[in-house]
């Protein structure tokens, strides 16, 4: 699987995108990189 946008990550995790943003703001989740259009981009960590 390649990079995911926040909505895709949220669906895979069974959460709302706002929950992902909340966890990022509290430092519980690493902030995703940003694409040139400002969208967050999340990548799977290597095992």
Secondary structure, 3 states (H helix, E strand, C coil): CCCECHHHHHHHHCCCHHHHHHHHHCCCCCCCEECCCCCEEECCCCC
